[in-house]
Amino acid sequence: MRCVCKQDGKCRYRTSTVGATDTGLVNIPYGDERKLMEAVAMLGPVSVAIDASQSSFRFYDTGE
């Protein structure tokens, strides 16, 4: 496990303060809300990644 150190160079990592661990990944097809719902029900909390390299994302301005 990588240690994130403060400016003083001392490692603050403690196994007792770990809140979650990464157990793998599952690709959910674009727009498939049912699959997303199943993943949340079966696996618990999910995280989302965005491919910001797409040209359509370059000029993103608002959430609308």
PDBQT receptor file of N, H, CA, C and O in Angstrom, charges set to zero:
ATOM      1  N   MET A   1       0.834  -1.178   0.000  1.00  0.00    +0.000 N 
ATOM      2  CA  MET A   1       0.000   0.000   0.000  1.00  0.00    +0.000 C 
ATOM      3  C   MET A   1       0.876   1.237   0.000  1.00  0.00    +0.000 C 
ATOM      4  O   MET A   1       1.862   1.309   0.733  1.00  0.00    +0.000 OA
ATOM      5  N   ARG A   2       0.517   2.206  -0.819  1.00  0.00    +0.000 N 
ATOM      6  H   ARG A   2      -0.284   2.147  -1.415  1.00  0.00    +0.000 HD
ATOM      7  CA  ARG A   2       1.292   3.439  -0.933  1.00  0.00    +0.000 C 
ATOM      8  C   ARG A   2       1.029   4.327   0.273  1.00  0.00    +0.000 C 
ATOM      9  O   ARG A   2      -0.112   4.459   0.715  1.00  0.00    +0.000 OA
ATOM     10  N   CYS A   3       2.062   4.924   0.795  1.00  0.00    +0.000 N 
ATOM     11  H   CYS A   3       2.989   4.816   0.435  1.00  0.00    +0.000 HD
ATOM     12  CA  CYS A   3       1.959   5.815   1.936  1.00  0.00    +0.000 C 
ATOM     13  C   CYS A   3       1.947   7.261   1.456  1.00  0.00    +0.000 C 
ATOM     14  O   CYS A   3       2.852   7.690   0.740  1.00  0.00    +0.000 OA
ATOM     15  N   VAL A   4       0.933   8.003   1.847  1.00  0.00    +0.000 N 
ATOM     16  H   VAL A   4       0.198   7.655   2.429  1.00  0.00    +0.000 HD
ATOM     17  CA  VAL A   4       0.878   9.425   1.523  1.00  0.00    +0.000 C 
ATOM     18  C   VAL A   4       1.458  10.170   2.712  1.00  0.00    +0.000 C 
ATOM     19  O   VAL A   4       0.933  10.090   3.822  1.00  0.00    +0.000 OA
ATOM     20  N   CYS A   5       2.540  10.890   2.476  1.00  0.00    +0.000 N 
ATOM     21  H   CYS A   5       2.967  10.955   1.574  1.00  0.00    +0.000 HD
ATOM     22  CA  CYS A   5       3.253  11.545   3.564  1.00  0.00    +0.000 C 
ATOM     23  C   CYS A   5       2.973  13.040   3.600  1.00  0.00    +0.000 C 
ATOM     24  O   CYS A   5       2.715  13.665   2.571  1.00  0.00    +0.000 OA
ATOM     25  N   LYS A   6       3.028  13.584   4.770  1.00  0.00    +0.000 N 
ATOM     26  H   LYS A   6       3.238  13.076   5.606  1.00  0.00    +0.000 HD
ATOM     27  CA  LYS A   6       2.873  15.027   4.967  1.00  0.00    +0.000 C 
ATOM     28  C   LYS A   6       4.178  15.707   4.590  1.00  0.00    +0.000 C 
ATOM     29  O   LYS A   6       5.153  15.041   4.242  1.00  0.00    +0.000 OA
ATOM     30  N   GLN A   7       4.196  17.033   4.659  1.00  0.00    +0.000 N 
ATOM     31  H   GLN A   7       3.404  17.574   4.942  1.00  0.00    +0.000 HD
ATOM     32  CA  GLN A   7       5.384  17.785   4.271  1.00  0.00    +0.000 C 
ATOM     33  C   GLN A   7       6.592  17.448   5.131  1.00  0.00    +0.000 C 
ATOM     34  O   GLN A   7       7.731  17.597   4.687  1.00  0.00    +0.000 OA
ATOM     35  N   ASP A   8       6.355  16.997   6.354  1.00  0.00    +0.000 N 
ATOM     36  H   ASP A   8       5.430  16.876   6.714  1.00  0.00    +0.000 HD
ATOM     37  CA  ASP A   8       7.491  16.670   7.214  1.00  0.00    +0.000 C 
ATOM     38  C   ASP A   8       8.094  15.302   6.896  1.00  0.00    +0.000 C 
ATOM     39  O   ASP A   8       9.079  14.901   7.515  1.00  0.00    +0.000 OA
ATOM     40  N   GLY A   9       7.505  14.579   5.928  1.00  0.00    +0.000 N 
ATOM     41  H   GLY A   9       6.704  14.905   5.425  1.00  0.00    +0.000 HD
ATOM     42  CA  GLY A   9       8.046  13.294   5.514  1.00  0.00    +0.000 C 
ATOM     43  C   GLY A   9       7.608  12.122   6.374  1.00  0.00    +0.000 C 
ATOM     44  O   GLY A   9       8.014  10.990   6.111  1.00  0.00    +0.000 OA
ATOM     45  N   LYS A  10       6.786  12.359   7.400  1.00  0.00    +0.000 N 
ATOM     46  H   LYS A  10       6.456  13.278   7.614  1.00  0.00    +0.000 HD
ATOM     47  CA  LYS A  10       6.325  11.282   8.269  1.00  0.00    +0.000 C 
ATOM     48  C   LYS A  10       5.032  10.679   7.718  1.00  0.00    +0.000 C 
ATOM     49  O   LYS A  10       4.103  11.398   7.347  1.00  0.00    +0.000 OA
ATOM     50  N   CYS A  11       4.993   9.375   7.674  1.00  0.00    +0.000 N 
ATOM     51  H   CYS A  11       5.748   8.792   7.975  1.00  0.00    +0.000 HD
ATOM     52  CA  CYS A  11       3.834   8.660   7.152  1.00  0.00    +0.000 C 
ATOM     53  C   CYS A  11       2.722   8.649   8.197  1.00  0.00    +0.000 C 
ATOM     54  O   CYS A  11       2.965   8.352   9.367  1.00  0.00    +0.000 OA
ATOM     55  N   ARG A  12       1.503   8.974   7.771  1.00  0.00    +0.000 N 
ATOM     56  H   ARG A  12       1.305   9.215   6.821  1.00  0.00    +0.000 HD
ATOM     57  CA  ARG A  12       0.358   8.993   8.686  1.00  0.00    +0.000 C 
ATOM     58  C   ARG A  12      -0.581   7.800   8.457  1.00  0.00    +0.000 C 
ATOM     59  O   ARG A  12      -1.660   7.760   9.049  1.00  0.00    +0.000 OA
ATOM     60  N   TYR A  13      -0.203   6.837   7.621  1.00  0.00    +0.000 N 
ATOM     61  H   TYR A  13       0.673   6.871   7.141  1.00  0.00    +0.000 HD
ATOM     62  CA  TYR A  13      -1.064   5.700   7.308  1.00  0.00    +0.000 C 
ATOM     63  C   TYR A  13      -1.228   4.795   8.517  1.00  0.00    +0.000 C 
ATOM     64  O   TYR A  13      -0.255   4.412   9.167  1.00  0.00    +0.000 OA
ATOM     65  N   ARG A  14      -2.494   4.457   8.807  1.00  0.00    +0.000 N 
ATOM     66  H   ARG A  14      -3.284   4.768   8.279  1.00  0.00    +0.000 HD
ATOM     67  CA  ARG A  14      -2.789   3.502   9.877  1.00  0.00    +0.000 C 
ATOM     68  C   ARG A  14      -3.863   2.544   9.379  1.00  0.00    +0.000 C 
ATOM     69  O   ARG A  14      -4.898   2.976   8.871  1.00  0.00    +0.000 OA
ATOM     70  N   THR A  15      -3.624   1.271   9.520  1.00  0.00    +0.000 N 
ATOM     71  H   THR A  15      -2.783   0.920   9.932  1.00  0.00    +0.000 HD
ATOM     72  CA  THR A  15      -4.619   0.291   9.069  1.00  0.00    +0.000 C 
ATOM     73  C   THR A  15      -5.927   0.437   9.838  1.00  0.00    +0.000 C 
ATOM     74  O   THR A  15      -6.984   0.084   9.313  1.00  0.00    +0.000 OA
ATOM     75  N   SER A  16      -5.887   0.938  11.042  1.00  0.00    +0.000 N 
ATOM     76  H   SER A  16      -5.029   1.225  11.468  1.00  0.00    +0.000 HD
ATOM     77  CA  SER A  16      -7.105   1.084  11.845  1.00  0.00    +0.000 C 
ATOM     78  C   SER A  16      -8.029   2.174  11.332  1.00  0.00    +0.000 C 
ATOM     79  O   SER A  16      -9.196   2.219  11.722  1.00  0.00    +0.000 OA
ATOM     80  N   THR A  17      -7.540   3.053  10.470  1.00  0.00    +0.000 N 
ATOM     81  H   THR A  17      -6.592   3.017  10.154  1.00  0.00    +0.000 HD
ATOM     82  CA  THR A  17      -8.376   4.145   9.967  1.00  0.00    +0.000 C 
ATOM     83  C   THR A  17      -8.828   3.939   8.526  1.00  0.00    +0.000 C 
ATOM     84  O   THR A  17      -9.400   4.851   7.928  1.00  0.00    +0.000 OA
ATOM     85  N   VAL A  18      -8.586   2.767   7.961  1.00  0.00    +0.000 N 
ATOM     86  H   VAL A  18      -8.122   2.027   8.447  1.00  0.00    +0.000 HD
ATOM     87  CA  VAL A  18      -9.013   2.483   6.594  1.00  0.00    +0.000 C 
ATOM     88  C   VAL A  18     -10.533   2.364   6.575  1.00  0.00    +0.000 C 
ATOM     89  O   VAL A  18     -11.111   1.599   7.347  1.00  0.00    +0.000 OA
ATOM     90  N   GLY A  19     -11.180   3.126   5.690  1.00  0.00    +0.000 N 
ATOM     91  H   GLY A  19     -10.711   3.748   5.063  1.00  0.00    +0.000 HD
ATOM     92  CA  GLY A  19     -12.634   3.115   5.619  1.00  0.00    +0.000 C 
ATOM     93  C   GLY A  19     -13.190   2.188   4.560  1.00  0.00    +0.000 C 
ATOM     94  O   GLY A  19     -14.344   1.770   4.649  1.00  0.00    +0.000 OA
ATOM     95  N   ALA A  20     -12.385   1.857   3.553  1.00  0.00    +0.000 N 
ATOM     96  H   ALA A  20     -11.447   2.196   3.480  1.00  0.00    +0.000 HD
ATOM     97  CA  ALA A  20     -12.856   0.994   2.476  1.00  0.00    +0.000 C 
ATOM     98  C   ALA A  20     -11.659   0.421   1.739  1.00  0.00    +0.000 C 
ATOM     99  O   ALA A  20     -10.547   0.940   1.827  1.00  0.00    +0.000 OA
ATOM    100  N   THR A  21     -11.902  -0.634   1.028  1.00  0.00    +0.000 N 
ATOM    101  H   THR A  21     -12.806  -1.056   0.957  1.00  0.00    +0.000 HD
ATOM    102  CA  THR A  21     -10.861  -1.224   0.193  1.00  0.00    +0.000 C 
ATOM    103  C   THR A  21     -11.429  -1.484  -1.196  1.00  0.00    +0.000 C 
ATOM    104  O   THR A  21     -12.623  -1.738  -1.348  1.00  0.00    +0.000 OA
ATOM    105  N   ASP A  22     -10.584  -1.420  -2.188  1.00  0.00    +0.000 N 
ATOM    106  H   ASP A  22      -9.614  -1.213  -2.064  1.00  0.00    +0.000 HD
ATOM    107  CA  ASP A  22     -10.978  -1.673  -3.565  1.00  0.00    +0.000 C 
ATOM    108  C   ASP A  22     -10.938  -3.168  -3.793  1.00  0.00    +0.000 C 
ATOM    109  O   ASP A  22      -9.909  -3.810  -3.580  1.00  0.00    +0.000 OA
ATOM    110  N   THR A  23     -12.068  -3.728  -4.231  1.00  0.00    +0.000 N 
ATOM    111  H   THR A  23     -12.904  -3.207  -4.404  1.00  0.00    +0.000 HD
ATOM    112  CA  THR A  23     -12.124  -5.174  -4.433  1.00  0.00    +0.000 C 
ATOM    113  C   THR A  23     -12.230  -5.557  -5.901  1.00  0.00    +0.000 C 
ATOM    114  O   THR A  23     -12.438  -6.727  -6.220  1.00  0.00    +0.000 OA
ATOM    115  N   GLY A  24     -12.093  -4.594  -6.793  1.00  0.00    +0.000 N 
ATOM    116  H   GLY A  24     -11.925  -3.643  -6.534  1.00  0.00    +0.000 HD
ATOM    117  CA  GLY A  24     -12.164  -4.897  -8.214  1.00  0.00    +0.000 C 
ATOM    118  C   GLY A  24     -13.043  -3.907  -8.946  1.00  0.00    +0.000 C 
ATOM    119  O   GLY A  24     -13.367  -2.837  -8.430  1.00  0.00    +0.000 OA
ATOM    120  N   LEU A  25     -13.424  -4.282 -10.159  1.00  0.00    +0.000 N 
ATOM    121  H   LEU A  25     -13.161  -5.151 -10.578  1.00  0.00    +0.000 HD
ATOM    122  CA  LEU A  25     -14.275  -3.389 -10.936  1.00  0.00    +0.000 C 
ATOM    123  C   LEU A  25     -15.260  -4.191 -11.759  1.00  0.00    +0.000 C 
ATOM    124  O   LEU A  25     -15.052  -5.362 -12.076  1.00  0.00    +0.000 OA
ATOM    125  N   VAL A  26     -16.340  -3.509 -12.088  1.00  0.00    +0.000 N 
ATOM    126  H   VAL A  26     -16.510  -2.558 -11.830  1.00  0.00    +0.000 HD
ATOM    127  CA  VAL A  26     -17.374  -4.073 -12.949  1.00  0.00    +0.000 C 
ATOM    128  C   VAL A  26     -17.759  -2.983 -13.936  1.00  0.00    +0.000 C 
ATOM    129  O   VAL A  26     -18.076  -1.865 -13.530  1.00  0.00    +0.000 OA
ATOM    130  N   ASN A  27     -17.735  -3.288 -15.205  1.00  0.00    +0.000 N 
ATOM    131  H   ASN A  27     -17.477  -4.196 -15.535  1.00  0.00    +0.000 HD
ATOM    132  CA  ASN A  27     -18.174  -2.335 -16.220  1.00  0.00    +0.000 C 
ATOM    133  C   ASN A  27     -19.678  -2.471 -16.394  1.00  0.00    +0.000 C 
ATOM    134  O   ASN A  27     -20.193  -3.566 -16.618  1.00  0.00    +0.000 OA
ATOM    135  N   ILE A  28     -20.371  -1.354 -16.290  1.00  0.00    +0.000 N 
ATOM    136  H   ILE A  28     -19.952  -0.464 -16.109  1.00  0.00    +0.000 HD
ATOM    137  CA  ILE A  28     -21.817  -1.328 -16.487  1.00  0.00    +0.000 C 
ATOM    138  C   ILE A  28     -22.080  -0.630 -17.814  1.00  0.00    +0.000 C 
ATOM    139  O   ILE A  28     -21.561   0.459 -18.056  1.00  0.00    +0.000 OA
ATOM    140  N   PRO A  29     -22.880  -1.247 -18.670  1.00  0.00    +0.000 N 
ATOM    141  CA  PRO A  29     -23.150  -0.640 -19.979  1.00  0.00    +0.000 C 
ATOM    142  C   PRO A  29     -23.733   0.768 -19.848  1.00  0.00    +0.000 C 
ATOM    143  O   PRO A  29     -24.540   1.029 -18.956  1.00  0.00    +0.000 OA
ATOM    144  N   TYR A  30     -23.332   1.654 -20.719  1.00  0.00    +0.000 N 
ATOM    145  H   TYR A  30     -22.676   1.442 -21.444  1.00  0.00    +0.000 HD
ATOM    146  CA  TYR A  30     -23.796   3.028 -20.733  1.00  0.00    +0.000 C 
ATOM    147  C   TYR A  30     -25.319   3.072 -20.743  1.00  0.00    +0.000 C 
ATOM    148  O   TYR A  30     -25.965   2.417 -21.561  1.00  0.00    +0.000 OA
ATOM    149  N   GLY A  31     -25.880   3.848 -19.830  1.00  0.00    +0.000 N 
ATOM    150  H   GLY A  31     -25.356   4.380 -19.165  1.00  0.00    +0.000 HD
ATOM    151  CA  GLY A  31     -27.321   4.061 -19.797  1.00  0.00    +0.000 C 
ATOM    152  C   GLY A  31     -28.138   2.939 -19.194  1.00  0.00    +0.000 C 
ATOM    153  O   GLY A  31     -29.364   3.035 -19.159  1.00  0.00    +0.000 OA
ATOM    154  N   ASP A  32     -27.508   1.880 -18.718  1.00  0.00    +0.000 N 
ATOM    155  H   ASP A  32     -26.512   1.802 -18.746  1.00  0.00    +0.000 HD
ATOM    156  CA  ASP A  32     -28.241   0.735 -18.174  1.00  0.00    +0.000 C 
ATOM    157  C   ASP A  32     -28.475   0.937 -16.675  1.00  0.00    +0.000 C 
ATOM    158  O   ASP A  32     -27.706   0.448 -15.846  1.00  0.00    +0.000 OA
ATOM    159  N   GLU A  33     -29.537   1.657 -16.340  1.00  0.00    +0.000 N 
ATOM    160  H   GLU A  33     -30.161   2.054 -17.013  1.00  0.00    +0.000 HD
ATOM    161  CA  GLU A  33     -29.831   1.966 -14.952  1.00  0.00    +0.000 C 
ATOM    162  C   GLU A  33     -30.157   0.706 -14.150  1.00  0.00    +0.000 C 
ATOM    163  O   GLU A  33     -29.876   0.643 -12.953  1.00  0.00    +0.000 OA
ATOM    164  N   ARG A  34     -30.736  -0.276 -14.792  1.00  0.00    +0.000 N 
ATOM    165  H   ARG A  34     -30.964  -0.224 -15.764  1.00  0.00    +0.000 HD
ATOM    166  CA  ARG A  34     -31.070  -1.532 -14.092  1.00  0.00    +0.000 C 
ATOM    167  C   ARG A  34     -29.795  -2.240 -13.629  1.00  0.00    +0.000 C 
ATOM    168  O   ARG A  34     -29.724  -2.729 -12.502  1.00  0.00    +0.000 OA
ATOM    169  N   LYS A  35     -28.791  -2.292 -14.506  1.00  0.00    +0.000 N 
ATOM    170  H   LYS A  35     -28.848  -1.895 -15.422  1.00  0.00    +0.000 HD
ATOM    171  CA  LYS A  35     -27.513  -2.923 -14.128  1.00  0.00    +0.000 C 
ATOM    172  C   LYS A  35     -26.841  -2.148 -12.995  1.00  0.00    +0.000 C 
ATOM    173  O   LYS A  35     -26.253  -2.745 -12.093  1.00  0.00    +0.000 OA
ATOM    174  N   LEU A  36     -26.928  -0.817 -13.044  1.00  0.00    +0.000 N 
ATOM    175  H   LEU A  36     -27.405  -0.332 -13.777  1.00  0.00    +0.000 HD
ATOM    176  CA  LEU A  36     -26.370   0.000 -11.971  1.00  0.00    +0.000 C 
ATOM    177  C   LEU A  36     -27.092  -0.295 -10.666  1.00  0.00    +0.000 C 
ATOM    178  O   LEU A  36     -26.453  -0.438  -9.624  1.00  0.00    +0.000 OA
ATOM    179  N   MET A  37     -28.420  -0.388 -10.711  1.00  0.00    +0.000 N 
ATOM    180  H   MET A  37     -28.939  -0.272 -11.558  1.00  0.00    +0.000 HD
ATOM    181  CA  MET A  37     -29.208  -0.692  -9.529  1.00  0.00    +0.000 C 
ATOM    182  C   MET A  37     -28.821  -2.068  -8.968  1.00  0.00    +0.000 C 
ATOM    183  O   MET A  37     -28.700  -2.231  -7.754  1.00  0.00    +0.000 OA
ATOM    184  N   GLU A  38     -28.631  -3.044  -9.841  1.00  0.00    +0.000 N 
ATOM    185  H   GLU A  38     -28.729  -2.912 -10.827  1.00  0.00    +0.000 HD
ATOM    186  CA  GLU A  38     -28.218  -4.380  -9.410  1.00  0.00    +0.000 C 
ATOM    187  C   GLU A  38     -26.836  -4.349  -8.762  1.00  0.00    +0.000 C 
ATOM    188  O   GLU A  38     -26.611  -5.014  -7.751  1.00  0.00    +0.000 OA
ATOM    189  N   ALA A  39     -25.916  -3.585  -9.334  1.00  0.00    +0.000 N 
ATOM    190  H   ALA A  39     -26.099  -3.045 -10.155  1.00  0.00    +0.000 HD
ATOM    191  CA  ALA A  39     -24.562  -3.492  -8.788  1.00  0.00    +0.000 C 
ATOM    192  C   ALA A  39     -24.587  -2.887  -7.396  1.00  0.00    +0.000 C 
ATOM    193  O   ALA A  39     -23.886  -3.361  -6.502  1.00  0.00    +0.000 OA
ATOM    194  N   VAL A  40     -25.387  -1.845  -7.200  1.00  0.00    +0.000 N 
ATOM    195  H   VAL A  40     -25.957  -1.460  -7.927  1.00  0.00    +0.000 HD
ATOM    196  CA  VAL A  40     -25.483  -1.217  -5.878  1.00  0.00    +0.000 C 
ATOM    197  C   VAL A  40     -26.104  -2.190  -4.886  1.00  0.00    +0.000 C 
ATOM    198  O   VAL A  40     -25.652  -2.287  -3.745  1.00  0.00    +0.000 OA
ATOM    199  N   ALA A  41     -27.137  -2.910  -5.312  1.00  0.00    +0.000 N 
ATOM    200  H   ALA A  41     -27.504  -2.831  -6.239  1.00  0.00    +0.000 HD
ATOM    201  CA  ALA A  41     -27.810  -3.861  -4.424  1.00  0.00    +0.000 C 
ATOM    202  C   ALA A  41     -26.907  -5.030  -4.036  1.00  0.00    +0.000 C 
ATOM    203  O   ALA A  41     -26.917  -5.467  -2.885  1.00  0.00    +0.000 OA
ATOM    204  N   MET A  42     -26.137  -5.531  -4.983  1.00  0.00    +0.000 N 
ATOM    205  H   MET A  42     -26.130  -5.176  -5.917  1.00  0.00    +0.000 HD
ATOM    206  CA  MET A  42     -25.311  -6.715  -4.735  1.00  0.00    +0.000 C 
ATOM    207  C   MET A  42     -23.935  -6.395  -4.154  1.00  0.00    +0.000 C 
ATOM    208  O   MET A  42     -23.414  -7.155  -3.339  1.00  0.00    +0.000 OA
ATOM    209  N   LEU A  43     -23.348  -5.276  -4.570  1.00  0.00    +0.000 N 
ATOM    210  H   LEU A  43     -23.772  -4.659  -5.233  1.00  0.00    +0.000 HD
ATOM    211  CA  LEU A  43     -21.972  -4.977  -4.191  1.00  0.00    +0.000 C 
ATOM    212  C   LEU A  43     -21.842  -3.846  -3.179  1.00  0.00    +0.000 C 
ATOM    213  O   LEU A  43     -20.818  -3.739  -2.505  1.00  0.00    +0.000 OA
ATOM    214  N   GLY A  44     -22.850  -3.010  -3.064  1.00  0.00    +0.000 N 
ATOM    215  H   GLY A  44     -23.682  -3.097  -3.611  1.00  0.00    +0.000 HD
ATOM    216  CA  GLY A  44     -22.773  -1.868  -2.156  1.00  0.00    +0.000 C 
ATOM    217  C   GLY A  44     -22.381  -0.613  -2.912  1.00  0.00    +0.000 C 
ATOM    218  O   GLY A  44     -22.619  -0.512  -4.116  1.00  0.00    +0.000 OA
ATOM    219  N   PRO A  45     -21.782   0.343  -2.218  1.00  0.00    +0.000 N 
ATOM    220  CA  PRO A  45     -21.435   1.630  -2.839  1.00  0.00    +0.000 C 
ATOM    221  C   PRO A  45     -20.570   1.450  -4.088  1.00  0.00    +0.000 C 
ATOM    222  O   PRO A  45     -19.746   0.539  -4.169  1.00  0.00    +0.000 OA
ATOM    223  N   VAL A  46     -20.776   2.333  -5.044  1.00  0.00    +0.000 N 
ATOM    224  H   VAL A  46     -21.445   3.073  -4.978  1.00  0.00    +0.000 HD
ATOM    225  CA  VAL A  46     -20.010   2.300  -6.283  1.00  0.00    +0.000 C 
ATOM    226  C   VAL A  46     -19.330   3.638  -6.499  1.00  0.00    +0.000 C 
ATOM    227  O   VAL A  46     -19.765   4.653  -5.956  1.00  0.00    +0.000 OA
ATOM    228  N   SER A  47     -18.284   3.645  -7.277  1.00  0.00    +0.000 N 
ATOM    229  H   SER A  47     -17.931   2.820  -7.719  1.00  0.00    +0.000 HD
ATOM    230  CA  SER A  47     -17.646   4.893  -7.695  1.00  0.00    +0.000 C 
ATOM    231  C   SER A  47     -17.777   4.981  -9.211  1.00  0.00    +0.000 C 
ATOM    232  O   SER A  47     -17.997   3.980  -9.892  1.00  0.00    +0.000 OA
ATOM    233  N   VAL A  48     -17.638   6.176  -9.714  1.00  0.00    +0.000 N 
ATOM    234  H   VAL A  48     -17.459   6.990  -9.161  1.00  0.00    +0.000 HD
ATOM    235  CA  VAL A  48     -17.838   6.414 -11.134  1.00  0.00    +0.000 C 
ATOM    236  C   VAL A  48     -16.601   7.067 -11.716  1.00  0.00    +0.000 C 
ATOM    237  O   VAL A  48     -16.012   7.956 -11.101  1.00  0.00    +0.000 OA
ATOM    238  N   ALA A  49     -16.210   6.629 -12.894  1.00  0.00    +0.000 N 
ATOM    239  H   ALA A  49     -16.688   5.907 -13.393  1.00  0.00    +0.000 HD
ATOM    240  CA  ALA A  49     -15.088   7.243 -13.603  1.00  0.00    +0.000 C 
ATOM    241  C   ALA A  49     -15.612   7.911 -14.867  1.00  0.00    +0.000 C 
ATOM    242  O   ALA A  49     -16.537   7.413 -15.508  1.00  0.00    +0.000 OA
ATOM    243  N   ILE A  50     -15.020   9.023 -15.213  1.00  0.00    +0.000 N 
ATOM    244  H   ILE A  50     -14.268   9.428 -14.692  1.00  0.00    +0.000 HD
ATOM    245  CA  ILE A  50     -15.400   9.748 -16.421  1.00  0.00    +0.000 C 
ATOM    246  C   ILE A  50     -14.195   9.818 -17.349  1.00  0.00    +0.000 C 
ATOM    247  O   ILE A  50     -13.102  10.201 -16.930  1.00  0.00    +0.000 OA
ATOM    248  N   ASP A  51     -14.394   9.450 -18.602  1.00  0.00    +0.000 N 
ATOM    249  H   ASP A  51     -15.281   9.139 -18.942  1.00  0.00    +0.000 HD
ATOM    250  CA  ASP A  51     -13.333   9.554 -19.592  1.00  0.00    +0.000 C 
ATOM    251  C   ASP A  51     -13.333  10.978 -20.134  1.00  0.00    +0.000 C 
ATOM    252  O   ASP A  51     -14.047  11.281 -21.090  1.00  0.00    +0.000 OA
ATOM    253  N   ALA A  52     -12.541  11.846 -19.530  1.00  0.00    +0.000 N 
ATOM    254  H   ALA A  52     -11.961  11.601 -18.753  1.00  0.00    +0.000 HD
ATOM    255  CA  ALA A  52     -12.502  13.261 -19.906  1.00  0.00    +0.000 C 
ATOM    256  C   ALA A  52     -11.664  13.519 -21.145  1.00  0.00    +0.000 C 
ATOM    257  O   ALA A  52     -11.485  14.675 -21.529  1.00  0.00    +0.000 OA
ATOM    258  N   SER A  53     -11.143  12.478 -21.783  1.00  0.00    +0.000 N 
ATOM    259  H   SER A  53     -11.288  11.539 -21.471  1.00  0.00    +0.000 HD
ATOM    260  CA  SER A  53     -10.338  12.674 -22.988  1.00  0.00    +0.000 C 
ATOM    261  C   SER A  53     -11.215  12.865 -24.228  1.00  0.00    +0.000 C 
ATOM    262  O   SER A  53     -10.719  13.263 -25.282  1.00  0.00    +0.000 OA
ATOM    263  N   GLN A  54     -12.499  12.587 -24.106  1.00  0.00    +0.000 N 
ATOM    264  H   GLN A  54     -12.902  12.264 -23.250  1.00  0.00    +0.000 HD
ATOM    265  CA  GLN A  54     -13.404  12.739 -25.235  1.00  0.00    +0.000 C 
ATOM    266  C   GLN A  54     -13.560  14.215 -25.600  1.00  0.00    +0.000 C 
ATOM    267  O   GLN A  54     -13.609  15.071 -24.717  1.00  0.00    +0.000 OA
ATOM    268  N   SER A  55     -13.636  14.511 -26.887  1.00  0.00    +0.000 N 
ATOM    269  H   SER A  55     -13.596  13.815 -27.604  1.00  0.00    +0.000 HD
ATOM    270  CA  SER A  55     -13.764  15.900 -27.326  1.00  0.00    +0.000 C 
ATOM    271  C   SER A  55     -15.060  16.533 -26.828  1.00  0.00    +0.000 C 
ATOM    272  O   SER A  55     -15.113  17.745 -26.620  1.00  0.00    +0.000 OA
ATOM    273  N   SER A  56     -16.101  15.732 -26.634  1.00  0.00    +0.000 N 
ATOM    274  H   SER A  56     -16.059  14.747 -26.803  1.00  0.00    +0.000 HD
ATOM    275  CA  SER A  56     -17.375  16.264 -26.150  1.00  0.00    +0.000 C 
ATOM    276  C   SER A  56     -17.259  16.773 -24.711  1.00  0.00    +0.000 C 
ATOM    277  O   SER A  56     -18.081  17.576 -24.271  1.00  0.00    +0.000 OA
ATOM    278  N   PHE A  57     -16.268  16.321 -23.996  1.00  0.00    +0.000 N 
ATOM    279  H   PHE A  57     -15.600  15.668 -24.354  1.00  0.00    +0.000 HD
ATOM    280  CA  PHE A  57     -16.076  16.740 -22.609  1.00  0.00    +0.000 C 
ATOM    281  C   PHE A  57     -15.204  17.993 -22.523  1.00  0.00    +0.000 C 
ATOM    282  O   PHE A  57     -15.207  18.672 -21.496  1.00  0.00    +0.000 OA
ATOM    283  N   ARG A  58     -14.484  18.297 -23.547  1.00  0.00    +0.000 N 
ATOM    284  H   ARG A  58     -14.482  17.745 -24.381  1.00  0.00    +0.000 HD
ATOM    285  CA  ARG A  58     -13.510  19.393 -23.528  1.00  0.00    +0.000 C 
ATOM    286  C   ARG A  58     -14.124  20.731 -23.139  1.00  0.00    +0.000 C 
ATOM    287  O   ARG A  58     -13.510  21.492 -22.391  1.00  0.00    +0.000 OA
ATOM    288  N   PHE A  59     -15.318  21.031 -23.628  1.00  0.00    +0.000 N 
ATOM    289  H   PHE A  59     -15.817  20.412 -24.236  1.00  0.00    +0.000 HD
ATOM    290  CA  PHE A  59     -15.955  22.317 -23.373  1.00  0.00    +0.000 C 
ATOM    291  C   PHE A  59     -17.099  22.204 -22.370  1.00  0.00    +0.000 C 
ATOM    292  O   PHE A  59     -18.002  23.041 -22.363  1.00  0.00    +0.000 OA
ATOM    293  N   TYR A  60     -17.066  21.185 -21.532  1.00  0.00    +0.000 N 
ATOM    294  H   TYR A  60     -16.332  20.506 -21.538  1.00  0.00    +0.000 HD
ATOM    295  CA  TYR A  60     -18.109  20.999 -20.515  1.00  0.00    +0.000 C 
ATOM    296  C   TYR A  60     -18.191  22.246 -19.640  1.00  0.00    +0.000 C 
ATOM    297  O   TYR A  60     -17.171  22.767 -19.188  1.00  0.00    +0.000 OA
ATOM    298  N   ASP A  61     -19.422  22.722 -19.405  1.00  0.00    +0.000 N 
ATOM    299  H   ASP A  61     -20.251  22.299 -19.772  1.00  0.00    +0.000 HD
ATOM    300  CA  ASP A  61     -19.592  23.966 -18.675  1.00  0.00    +0.000 C 
ATOM    301  C   ASP A  61     -20.534  23.842 -17.484  1.00  0.00    +0.000 C 
ATOM    302  O   ASP A  61     -20.261  24.413 -16.428  1.00  0.00    +0.000 OA
ATOM    303  N   THR A  62     -21.639  23.108 -17.629  1.00  0.00    +0.000 N 
ATOM    304  H   THR A  62     -21.861  22.644 -18.487  1.00  0.00    +0.000 HD
ATOM    305  CA  THR A  62     -22.605  22.971 -16.540  1.00  0.00    +0.000 C 
ATOM    306  C   THR A  62     -23.116  21.543 -16.486  1.00  0.00    +0.000 C 
ATOM    307  O   THR A  62     -22.802  20.723 -17.348  1.00  0.00    +0.000 OA
ATOM    308  N   GLY A  63     -23.904  21.258 -15.468  1.00  0.00    +0.000 N 
ATOM    309  H   GLY A  63     -24.159  21.925 -14.767  1.00  0.00    +0.000 HD
ATOM    310  CA  GLY A  63     -24.469  19.935 -15.307  1.00  0.00    +0.000 C 
ATOM    311  C   GLY A  63     -25.770  19.727 -16.066  1.00  0.00    +0.000 C 
ATOM    312  O   GLY A  63     -26.445  18.718 -15.864  1.00  0.00    +0.000 OA
ATOM    313  N   GLU A  64     -26.124  20.636 -16.910  1.00  0.00    +0.000 N 
ATOM    314  H   GLU A  64     -25.576  21.457 -17.075  1.00  0.00    +0.000 HD
ATOM    315  CA  GLU A  64     -27.386  20.528 -17.652  1.00  0.00    +0.000 C 
ATOM    316  C   GLU A  64     -27.205  19.888 -18.990  1.00  0.00    +0.000 C 
ATOM    317  O   GLU A  64     -28.174  19.726 -19.733  1.00  0.00    +0.000 OA
TER     318      GLU A  64
